[in-house]
């Protein structure tokens, strides 16, 4: 897997940056465009290299404070036809799919963790879908709610913040979770409260046999599934395999548990509400802990000079 770095630096830094890039193992090409940058004034350097070499080179550029005086951007070309690039990729240690770029993971998780109107809208809609699935005994609606829920972004950001000690990222993630879930649950509770007198579902709907009873019956497998899902989710972020996140979304009952708490409280089923709340907490905790473990593992193998292969 080949990556491309675009580096914008003042002319006085070009020489040392070009030297650092040229000396890095896994670099295939280095192109210097003097005076190509107008704002800020400076040079533009393009580097073609193996993805598994990006993190080490970016750290060297950070040490030179390139990001303060210019910029560093990383992209993944769809197609690179070059024997030299193939040789550089073969020379680089590890595999591109396993390589981790810390700045990329931090930026991606940070973008997904902010408390925005779109985030709130998706979480409210997902919780409403879950509540409808609960009162209609519809596993399909429950799965749909899992897929719509945006909660993995803040959970991943919280894990990154804990590992990298990024206080602002952690606060943003905690705010998104701490505000998002109560707002979504309040909206679901309001909808349930209005639905009963309208005759949309009976007040004893939760007392009947249900295909969604697993939501308020937390057990060992609840935590195990959450840990596995958190591991898969963080690995998918690191390896840029977004399709795997869909499986993560529909494997844990965070949003359905939140919806069940709301409905159960409105209907006076406090024991089931407590079970659902415990289910929610177990899932949130399991995802964060496993995501932290994945990040610590990658940090360990990077420090010891190796990468998972």
Steps between C-alpha positions, in 0.01 A plus 500: 500500500650828383445840662582853390612785723462862394721721713491879490798666670694827498800492269744496792361164610485334160852359508470320832147375419612361163796335668278341768254374240769359271666311785180332620466128425201434276515832312476458123499857370568851628407800284588858591307795354684819605276799557184305408317611814356851489329507840702447706803575285723199465571175325284194438647152543322189376600163641389159374556229759369178650214556743686310772774767487266798538480509879875506554552770238216712636656482846827632355311784334329580828843520665594758237178690585388486139133506605557832678671678211322325214287193455507123454227316314474126444300336224464150361511490117255259343758367255878532486688335214868506587763230538691731731192539722457122505860456613462766768188330632680165512792657688281662764438290814154354560188530288322816389162372615636456852682833515364759739521876446427658837410841363255340258324302774488804730361725229241246382377419850497870588280586203255225596484593868372856496157584635338626180141527384552217253645276773203573728256444215644159414507393865141616559381326183685181589354495852151561361545209260614284790197600709266416211674165458454430871128574517431322168726206583693557179864381494535658155427845639748433782772411250414812301540711812842344563613586148379861521651576841810727487628424849815308401670824390505659848590166659800461269599861564483440875737204462743708293482781755581263786799348320643825362393711799313746284277680745304702248419195288389312811277786612338525156432125496364498856275796416365328190417186700386678815261730315409283203367195681284689754350716224428196284350308791286797601366527145423126496329524839287792383396309189409195709305713748296649216451168321326314784189725522488511121467122499812437294606226741357361828640600836589137579699445179822423688334228710445276200746252357744687280773431249692796639525386861879479462514879528415506871671171592869591523741214555861394440447492125380861505844612610676250276313621192573862591872425537509318166307780330726769645807311383359455151391862484839642594679261265271612218588864570871427505492296179252732324249217450179691547283209389594312816346777710154398381547165672608683816191721496258206479676279754460700821180613669593853605221687320239224553583495871456877520165470323388222733587708807284783372199282415525293819510806723189645335315171544610454861720196429781617725675164537525463122613860473779429748605190305509701178701777666752241619513357148572848365779566750661159437504560127643850526767387744591189299541696176722768656719253692559278197570801276756625752661154504533500120663844500741404780596187306578703189699747708698214654592332172597837352733578790661156479574554133250259355151502364233231498518304180 
